[in-house]
Structure formats: structure tokens, C-alpha cells
Amino acid sequence: MDSAEGEYGGGLLDVSGWSLSDLDGLPSTPLTSALRRLVDEAGSGPVAGFQSAL
């Protein structure tokens, strides 16, 4: 087992060093589709949330 897979749960992409421009330049993948959907929805209005703690 690769230590990176064990540490991060395996199969996850580390894009922490990439800029949004770098990510935008990727070919069409499920990752780019999800990012575009998030960006498109970001301007759709306010989002309400809450935090519950005991």
C-alpha cells in the first residue's frame, strides 16, 4: 500500500498547489465539470446554513 493512499484515503487528487486558472485549463473531466458547476452556482444568491452543537 502506498503511504499517500493510506494517509489521504486513496484515489484523491491533491490540487492544493494549483491555481484556478490551472484547473480551468484541464480537459473536460468529472473534476472540471464539478468545479464549473460550483462556480456557476456561486453567483446564484445567498446560501443559508447553520451549525448545531450540544
Secondary structure, DSSP 4 states (H G I P E B T S, - for coil): --HHHHHH-SS----TT--HHHHHTS-S-HHHHHHHHHHHHHTS----------
